[in-house]
Amino acid sequence: MKLRLDNTVGFVSLWAILAMSLVFGSYGRFLLTEIALWTFLATSVNLVYSYAGILSAAQPTFFGLGAYATILLVKFGWNLPGAMAMGVIAAAVGGLLCGWILVRMSAHNAIITSLIIVVIGHMIGNSLRPITGAEDGISLPGKVYSLLGMPIRPGPNSGTFYLTIGALALLLTGLWFAERMRGWKVLVAIRQNPIKAEMIGYNVRLYRLIMFVFGAAVAGLGGCLFAVVMAHVTTASLSIELAVHSVLWAIVGGVATVFGPFAGVLLIVLLSETLANVVLYVNALVGLVLVVTIMCLRQGVMGSLATRWWTLGAAKGSSPPPTSSSTSESA
Amino acid sequence: MTKPGFEVTRRSFIRTAGILGMGVAFGSGLLGCATPGSKPQKDSPVPAGGTAKEPIASGKDAILIGHHAELSGGLALSGYWRKKGVDAAAQYINQSGGIAGRPVKIVTVDTETNADVGNRRLRKLIEEDKVDFIVGAEHGGIAIASAKVAKESQILYLPTSRSDPLTLSAEVANRYVYRVVSGTVGPAKAVAGWFTQNVGKKWAIIYSDYAWGQSHRDSWTQAVQDNGGAVSAAIGIPINTADHIPYIQQIPRDVDAIQIALIPPDLPRIFPVLAQSGLGDKQRYIADGSLVLFDVYSLGDLAEGIWYSDQVPWVLADQDTPHMRNLYEKVGVDANGREVGTGQYAAMGDVWIAWEIMGFIKTIVEGSGWKAKADTLKLIEWAEAHPNFPESDLFPQGELYVRPDDHQGFAKHHVLQVKSKAIRVQNTVDMQATIYPAAVNLQA
């Protein structure tokens, strides 16, 4: 089995983070945990964009649903695994409802509608203060929970660090394997040419809806883990600001690649924290990075690595990898 | 066509520079994480205050005070003034002998008025910069999440937020959190009696439909009822609403007065809409704390007559004491409440909060004999046993009482009004009258 350059870099980075966590102080580990959490959200954007053909700003709605469901159900007496599972299901159901509408729309209308969804979600979250705590948020009760037999203490600590990184590694490895399955090739075919895929008998709308729901579930899982790691959720987790960041992470890292979102979050969060030491308006510079990336690395960091691999591999007769350029066409 | 040899094109230069830049940032970010205990940023454009003149104890270890500040985002304007207050207080303390003979250094981080960024930067203050105390966030969500972190890290966190759960919720309040500034309950209790007697008994409330606005709605409704008045309508407006008219039209025409608990950008935009909707003749009271969020004078004639309440006056003439004069001078604000040099509208309510939090830290550190973080619990016990802080340069507003039960601060309260393009005090309520029953007992 051959590894593409982007996937090799992705796997190496993931392992490097696990190894470096032994050297890092608690702040470094916290930063890496946060990067892993945002990667779930960026991966969700990537999946929905790459395979459902929708550049969705609505993913924080599902992320927030997962986070809020986890905390609220624990407060209602559920155990943590049950609450997290229900958080993922709640996000998936939310994804089903929104996806059912969005996959029926053209690309631009879907983007606008997804923006409306995230704004409405944020407004509802702020209005339901007795439930959500609005901008003040709600906290996960501070006690030791049991998750698959392991004791888990909410908050940033080594237990939640390994839980989050482990879940992310499983997700990314699973996606990497899935890319090689026959069913996934149908998704790639739909992404590259949905009209042709429909003509040869595939139910394109159904496949796109399935991927939207899957993307929402991934965001929901990230939200559940966020609730456990941060032990506090506010309506900022439902905000349009987070939506903009999640799209930025996915695009800078490279859509239609397994490790692109991870690379995007890693790069931007570390860049932001580094720049925060020297400039005040960090987000303006991060925006500049997006412009530079789009100009110079049109397929994002990992997409460009994948293309570079193909350029080298083409001379040796290997087949081209999927890239984001075809995604843009379908979107 | 192949290019001969090595050629730098504009495109390749931009690409290489971009990649190199990101690589450098990436590498330095990782290295930064790998060096716990790195020094605070003295040369940052988010500079440490109190480092300019330190005539005291240069050989002694500095006391590091973190400032968890909203310097960008929605609360950037008040964040600017809070930072001025903290930095000026640090400089004043250093010039007056420091804290227990030790110099003070401020390490400021920007929360970007965002809960996630705020959480991340708080961890940096605690774990990387290893600060001893933290002047906390103004944003309620950030401050509440931080209260939990403060307890876990056993570090004293002094939020500038007015969010109620910080001292009213048993889930949030803890011994490591001291909230010197008032929430929404105290001010409502303090001034509602005067307003119902002198301004009107029948009220409407328009509020930003999120936690802070909803807290004001609840506190003001209760306080007006307790004083024989009534709130006939409370209308929530989503933040950053484009068209306010549908909400304003819900205000009953027969109300005497309207309490406005909005944040920018809705706050300055609501006044022209009220005038255009035929409600310009109603008394308008801006909820405690929010007048500082925009330049009220920018409203021109529409500002005339607006009521407001705060714990400090705006112009020096309304409390012209040596202590207040010292505060105005040290912070760089003239007697008319304008920033020296720029003429910018000064948010004295924010400056005062920041200044007195620094005074509070100095007083309890020196009183308790605090030497290092291990002494923090001893310091808390001392502060709980000594809740009264008399008027002085460190507490220029007047006596401050910090209740041991819930660590909530109480100070006198002023009713102010915009008159002839100046915000002047119309009434003052004693500190004792602002005290309400504690909802938690942290000493139990």
HADDOCK unambig.tbl for C-alpha pairs under 7 A between the chains (distance, minus, plus):
assign (segid A and resid 23 and name CA) (segid B and resid 34 and name CA) 6.52 0.50 0.50
assign (segid A and resid 24 and name CA) (segid B and resid 33 and name CA) 6.26 0.50 0.50
assign (segid A and resid 24 and name CA) (segid B and resid 34 and name CA) 4.62 0.50 0.50
assign (segid A and resid 25 and name CA) (segid B and resid 33 and name CA) 6.96 0.50 0.50
assign (segid A and resid 25 and name CA) (segid B and resid 34 and name CA) 6.29 0.50 0.50
assign (segid A and resid 25 and name CA) (segid B and resid 36 and name CA) 5.51 0.50 0.50
assign (segid A and resid 26 and name CA) (segid B and resid 127 and name CA) 6.84 0.50 0.50
assign (segid A and resid 27 and name CA) (segid B and resid 33 and name CA) 6.66 0.50 0.50
assign (segid A and resid 27 and name CA) (segid B and resid 123 and name CA) 6.22 0.50 0.50
assign (segid A and resid 27 and name CA) (segid B and resid 124 and name CA) 6.27 0.50 0.50
assign (segid A and resid 27 and name CA) (segid B and resid 127 and name CA) 5.71 0.50 0.50
assign (segid A and resid 27 and name CA) (segid B and resid 128 and name CA) 6.57 0.50 0.50
assign (segid A and resid 28 and name CA) (segid B and resid 33 and name CA) 4.42 0.50 0.50
assign (segid A and resid 28 and name CA) (segid B and resid 34 and name CA) 6.39 0.50 0.50
assign (segid A and resid 123 and name CA) (segid B and resid 238 and name CA) 6.70 0.50 0.50
assign (segid A and resid 126 and name CA) (segid B and resid 209 and name CA) 6.49 0.50 0.50
assign (segid A and resid 126 and name CA) (segid B and resid 210 and name CA) 4.88 0.50 0.50
assign (segid A and resid 127 and name CA) (segid B and resid 209 and name CA) 5.95 0.50 0.50
assign (segid A and resid 127 and name CA) (segid B and resid 210 and name CA) 6.16 0.50 0.50
assign (segid A and resid 129 and name CA) (segid B and resid 211 and name CA) 6.48 0.50 0.50
assign (segid A and resid 133 and name CA) (segid B and resid 211 and name CA) 6.85 0.50 0.50
assign (segid A and resid 134 and name CA) (segid B and resid 210 and name CA) 5.74 0.50 0.50
assign (segid A and resid 134 and name CA) (segid B and resid 211 and name CA) 5.42 0.50 0.50
assign (segid A and resid 135 and name CA) (segid B and resid 140 and name CA) 6.72 0.50 0.50
assign (segid A and resid 135 and name CA) (segid B and resid 141 and name CA) 5.10 0.50 0.50
assign (segid A and resid 135 and name CA) (segid B and resid 210 and name CA) 6.35 0.50 0.50
assign (segid A and resid 135 and name CA) (segid B and resid 211 and name CA) 5.65 0.50 0.50
assign (segid A and resid 136 and name CA) (segid B and resid 140 and name CA) 5.17 0.50 0.50
assign (segid A and resid 136 and name CA) (segid B and resid 141 and name CA) 3.67 0.50 0.50
assign (segid A and resid 136 and name CA) (segid B and resid 144 and name CA) 6.47 0.50 0.50
assign (segid A and resid 136 and name CA) (segid B and resid 211 and name CA) 6.12 0.50 0.50
assign (segid A and resid 137 and name CA) (segid B and resid 141 and name CA) 5.86 0.50 0.50
assign (segid A and resid 232 and name CA) (segid B and resid 145 and name CA) 6.13 0.50 0.50
assign (segid A and resid 234 and name CA) (segid B and resid 141 and name CA) 6.43 0.50 0.50
assign (segid A and resid 236 and name CA) (segid B and resid 115 and name CA) 6.46 0.50 0.50
assign (segid A and resid 267 and name CA) (segid B and resid 26 and name CA) 6.02 0.50 0.50
assign (segid A and resid 270 and name CA) (segid B and resid 26 and name CA) 5.81 0.50 0.50
assign (segid A and resid 270 and name CA) (segid B and resid 29 and name CA) 5.11 0.50 0.50
assign (segid A and resid 271 and name CA) (segid B and resid 25 and name CA) 5.29 0.50 0.50
assign (segid A and resid 271 and name CA) (segid B and resid 26 and name CA) 6.00 0.50 0.50
assign (segid A and resid 271 and name CA) (segid B and resid 29 and name CA) 6.63 0.50 0.50
assign (segid A and resid 273 and name CA) (segid B and resid 29 and name CA) 6.88 0.50 0.50
assign (segid A and resid 274 and name CA) (segid B and resid 25 and name CA) 6.40 0.50 0.50
assign (segid A and resid 274 and name CA) (segid B and resid 28 and name CA) 6.97 0.50 0.50
assign (segid A and resid 274 and name CA) (segid B and resid 29 and name CA) 5.33 0.50 0.50
assign (segid A and resid 277 and name CA) (segid B and resid 41 and name CA) 6.87 0.50 0.50
assign (segid A and resid 277 and name CA) (segid B and resid 44 and name CA) 6.01 0.50 0.50
assign (segid A and resid 278 and name CA) (segid B and resid 44 and name CA) 5.02 0.50 0.50
assign (segid A and resid 278 and name CA) (segid B and resid 45 and name CA) 5.92 0.50 0.50
assign (segid A and resid 279 and name CA) (segid B and resid 45 and name CA) 5.92 0.50 0.50
assign (segid A and resid 280 and name CA) (segid B and resid 45 and name CA) 6.77 0.50 0.50
assign (segid A and resid 280 and name CA) (segid B and resid 46 and name CA) 6.55 0.50 0.50
assign (segid A and resid 292 and name CA) (segid B and resid 18 and name CA) 6.59 0.50 0.50
assign (segid A and resid 296 and name CA) (segid B and resid 15 and name CA) 5.20 0.50 0.50
